[in-house]
Amino acid sequence: MFKRPRPFHPPRPPKPPDRLQNMQTLKPFGKNHWVKAHWRYDYQRRQWEWVLGHWTK
């Protein structure tokens, strides 16, 4: 089976300081885990983006 090599990415800049957390919303049906707001690095734009807190399975 052919295994694709991992893409090479230049080093990321340091993570910015955290922003304020958003309030936990009402739990939607089928979701049971609250993920706190966090930074995510976008490799296409080469920038950190702030992801708000959200529910996941």
N, C-alpha and C positions, 0 to 999 in steps of 0.2 A: 504494500500500500504506500502511495506517495505521500510524504509529509511535507507540507509547505513550510519553508523557513520563516522564522519570525522577522517582521520588518525591522529595519534599523532606524532608530529615532535619535535625533540629537538630544543632548541632556536637557532636562526641564529646568526652567528657572526656579528659584525657591518659592515655596507656597506663601501667598499673602496671609496676613493675620485673619483669623476667623471673624465673620460678621455676626450680627445678632441672629439667634435661632428664631424661627417662626413658631407660632403656637401649634400644638398638636390639634388636628381637625377631627371631626367625627369619623369613626372607623367605617369605611365602606364595606359592603358585603363581600366576603371572600378574601379580604386582606387581614392580616393579623400581626404584621411587624412594622413598627414605625422606624423609619430611617432618618436620623438627624441630618440637618442641613450640613453640607460639606463642599469642599472644593473639588473640581474635576478638571483634569487637563485635556484640552482639545488639541490633538496632534496636527490637525489640518490648519487651524488658525494659529497654533503655537501660543495659546493663551490659557490662563486659568479661568474657569467660569464657576460661579457660585450656584450650587444646586440646592433648592429649597427642600426642607423636610417633606417626606412623602410616605405613603403606605405602600407596602409590598407584601407578597405572600410569604 
